[in-house]
Amino acid sequence: MDTVAKRNWSPRNIRKDGSLRRSRSYSSEDEESIGLRADLASPFNEPNVAFVFEERKLYVEREQLIAVSPVFEAMFSSKFKEGSKKEISLPGKNLNHFVRFLRYLCPGFDDELTEDTVHLMLPLANEYQTDDLKNRIERFLVSSVLCELEFISSEQIILNILEAELYKLSNYLDACIQVASRKMFDNLTKSLKFEEISQNTQLKISFKRWEDIDKTYKNEVEEKFKSTARMQSPGPTVLGSFNQHENYLPNFGLKIKPHMQEN
């Protein structure tokens, strides 16, 4: 391998999209060499094996990948045919996505997950069993869903639920159920993809909605009764039947509104 080219394909010289960041010290000869040999992309200082993406190659360091993924550990072991290979083909994989994956996975990079990248990284983190990255992805997804609680459409939350079920992300699924339980029945169920959600999750959405509406109603009745009791008597408050007070809930419609989302 051209030592000049290999030296410059280091972590500092690889952009997040997998392309080479040119240094001021490059000569025209160096640029020509890199341009002609577009397979010399590497986010590692001591690459010793190459992943092949169609006509391009990504040079990586076995030892560093073994340290972060049991799948890479098995791949590079003597038990598998890839263990002794210098080049390993990854059919169907996207080079730019894989470079991003390695930058998120390996120490020495400070890349932040974004809405544009997180859903691309999750399948890779799951496939290569990189639990730390997968947990980081789940925390991002939970935060993202809860921050957009009122604005996520029924169609989108269904897709999120299917993603959470596929990759077995329980915290992410719980956050999605919380959002889905606030949707109007017709809006949520009219999507054909709703039927792809497991029956267990559909049941959890129903129970969550049922529980929250009941709680809202009971709290409103209790507050109304306590308020009335304080004005009528200085003595201890004794709650009566909910039915005695249900006709005096002028704020109930406002309180229940968050559970009647039509988007």
C-alpha positions in Angstrom: 0.0 0.0 0.0 1.1 3.5 -0.7 2.5 4.7 2.6 1.7 8.4 2.0 -1.9 7.6 1.2 -2.2 5.2 4.2 -0.8 7.7 6.6 -3.3 10.4 5.6 -6.4 8.2 5.9 -6.5 8.6 9.7 -9.4 9.5 12.1 -8.6 13.2 11.8 -8.7 13.1 8.0 -12.0 11.2 7.6 -15.1 13.3 7.5 -18.4 12.0 9.0 -19.6 11.1 5.5 -16.6 8.9 4.9 -14.8 11.2 2.5 -11.2 12.4 2.8 -10.5 15.8 4.3 -7.6 17.3 2.4 -4.6 18.6 4.2 -2.6 21.7 3.2 0.5 19.5 3.1 -0.8 17.4 0.2 1.1 17.7 -3.1 -0.6 17.2 -6.4 1.0 13.8 -6.6 -0.6 12.8 -3.3 -4.0 14.1 -4.4 -3.7 12.1 -7.6 -2.8 9.0 -5.7 -5.8 9.4 -3.4 -8.1 10.2 -6.2 -7.1 7.1 -8.1 -7.2 4.9 -5.1 -10.6 5.7 -3.5 -10.5 2.5 -1.6 -8.1 3.8 1.0 -10.7 5.1 3.4 -9.9 4.3 7.1 -11.0 5.7 10.5 -8.1 3.8 12.2 -4.5 4.5 12.7 -3.3 0.9 12.2 -5.6 -0.7 9.7 -4.9 -4.4 9.0 -8.1 -5.7 7.2 -10.5 -4.2 4.7 -14.3 -4.3 4.5 -15.4 -4.3 0.8 -18.4 -2.2 -0.3 -18.9 -3.0 -4.0 -15.9 -1.2 -5.6 -14.7 0.6 -2.5 -12.9 -0.6 0.6 -12.7 0.6 4.2 -9.6 -0.3 6.1 -10.1 -1.1 9.7 -8.2 -2.5 12.7 -9.3 -5.9 13.8 -8.3 -5.5 17.4 -10.3 -2.4 18.0 -13.5 -3.8 16.4 -13.1 -7.0 18.4 -13.1 -4.9 21.6 -16.4 -3.3 20.9 -18.5 -6.1 19.2 -18.9 -9.8 19.9 -19.9 -10.2 16.2 -16.7 -8.7 15.0 -14.9 -10.9 17.6 -16.5 -14.0 16.1 -15.9 -12.8 12.5 -12.2 -12.4 13.1 -11.7 -15.6 15.0 -10.0 -18.6 13.6 -13.3 -20.5 13.6 -14.7 -18.5 10.7 -13.4 -18.2 7.2 -13.2 -14.4 7.5 -10.7 -14.8 10.4 -7.7 -15.1 8.1 -8.9 -12.9 5.2 -7.4 -9.5 4.5 -10.6 -8.4 2.7 -14.1 -9.1 3.9 -17.1 -8.3 1.7 -20.2 -6.7 3.2 -22.9 -7.0 0.6 -25.8 -4.7 0.9 -24.0 -2.3 3.3 -23.6 1.4 2.6 -20.1 2.7 3.0 -21.0 6.1 4.4 -23.5 4.6 6.9 -20.8 2.1 8.0 -18.2 4.8 8.5 -20.7 6.8 10.7 -21.4 3.6 12.6 -17.7 3.1 13.4 -17.3 6.7 14.4 -20.2 6.3 16.9 -18.9 3.0 18.0 -15.2 3.5 18.5 -13.4 5.8 21.0 -11.7 8.9 19.8 -14.7 10.5 18.0 -17.3 12.9 19.4 -20.1 12.5 16.9 -23.6 13.2 18.2 -26.6 11.1 17.2 -29.2 13.1 15.2 -32.7 12.4 13.8 -31.1 11.9 10.4 -28.6 9.2 11.6 -30.2 7.4 14.5 -32.6 5.2 12.5 -29.7 4.3 10.2 -27.4 3.3 13.1 -30.0 1.2 15.0 -30.0 -1.8 12.5 -26.2 -1.8 12.5 -25.9 -1.6 16.3 -28.4 -4.5 16.5 -26.7 -6.6 13.9 -23.3 -6.2 15.4 -24.6 -6.5 19.0 -22.9 -3.3 20.1 -25.0 -2.9 23.3 -23.4 0.3 24.5 -24.3 2.1 21.3 -27.7 0.4 21.1 -28.5 1.7 24.6 -27.3 5.2 23.6 -29.5 5.1 20.6 -32.5 4.0 22.7 -32.0 6.9 25.1 -31.9 9.3 22.2 -35.1 7.8 20.7 -37.0 8.0 24.0 -36.0 11.6 24.5 -36.9 12.5 21.0 -40.4 10.9 21.2 -41.2 12.5 24.6 -40.0 15.9 23.4 -42.4 15.7 20.4 -45.2 14.2 22.4 -47.9 16.5 21.1 -46.7 16.7 17.5 -45.9 13.2 16.4 -48.6 12.0 13.9 -50.4 8.7 14.3 -48.7 7.3 11.2 -45.3 8.2 12.6 -45.9 6.8 16.1 -47.0 3.5 14.5 -43.7 3.3 12.6 -41.8 4.1 15.8 -43.7 1.3 17.6 -42.8 -1.2 14.9 -39.2 -0.1 15.1 -39.2 -0.5 18.9 -40.8 -4.0 18.7 -38.4 -5.1 15.9 -35.3 -4.2 17.9 -36.7 -5.1 21.3 -36.3 -1.6 22.8 -38.6 -1.7 25.8 -38.1 1.9 27.1 -38.5 3.3 23.6 -41.7 1.2 23.2 -43.1 2.4 26.5 -42.5 6.0 25.4 -44.3 5.3 22.0 -47.2 3.7 23.8 -47.6 6.8 25.9 -47.8 8.9 22.7 -50.1 6.5 20.9 -52.5 6.3 23.9 -53.3 10.0 23.4 -54.5 9.6 19.8 -58.2 9.4 18.8 -59.2 5.8 18.1 -60.1 6.4 14.4 -56.9 8.4 13.7 -54.6 5.7 15.1 -56.4 2.6 13.8 -57.2 3.7 10.2 -53.6 3.1 9.1 -53.1 -0.3 7.6 -49.8 -0.6 9.5 -51.6 -0.5 12.8 -52.4 -4.1 12.3 -48.7 -4.9 12.1 -48.4 -3.8 15.8 -48.4 -6.8 18.1 -51.6 -7.5 19.9 -49.8 -7.2 23.2 -48.8 -3.7 22.4 -52.2 -2.8 21.0 -53.6 -3.9 24.4 -51.1 -1.8 26.3 -52.0 1.3 24.3 -55.7 0.7 25.1 -55.0 0.1 28.8 -52.8 3.2 29.0 -55.5 5.3 27.5 -58.2 3.8 29.7 -56.0 4.3 32.8 -55.1 7.9 32.0 -58.7 9.0 31.2 -60.0 7.4 34.4 -57.3 9.1 36.5 -58.0 12.4 34.9 -61.7 12.1 35.6 -61.2 10.9 39.2 -58.8 13.7 39.9 -61.1 16.3 38.5 -64.1 15.0 40.6 -62.0 14.9 43.7 -60.7 18.4 43.3 -64.2 19.7 42.7 -65.6 17.9 45.7 -62.8 19.1 48.0 -63.3 22.7 46.8 -67.1 22.5 47.4 -66.6 20.9 50.8 -64.1 23.6 52.0 -66.6 26.3 51.1 -69.6 24.6 52.8 -68.1 23.3 56.0 -64.9 23.9 58.1 -65.0 20.3 59.2 -63.0 17.3 57.7 -63.6 16.5 54.1 -65.5 13.3 53.4 -65.6 12.2 49.7 -69.0 11.1 48.4 -69.8 9.2 45.3 -68.3 10.4 42.1 -71.7 10.4 40.6 -72.8 13.1 43.1 -70.3 15.6 41.6 -69.9 14.6 37.9 -72.3 17.3 36.8 -70.0 20.0 38.2 -66.9 19.4 36.1 -66.6 22.5 33.9 -62.8 21.9 33.4 -63.0 18.2 32.5 -63.1 18.8 28.8 -59.9 20.9 29.0 -58.2 18.3 31.2 -59.0 15.5 28.9 -58.0 17.3 25.7 -54.4 16.0 25.7 -55.9 12.5 25.3 -57.9 13.5 22.2 -55.2 14.2 19.7 -56.5 14.1 16.1 -53.1 14.2 14.3 
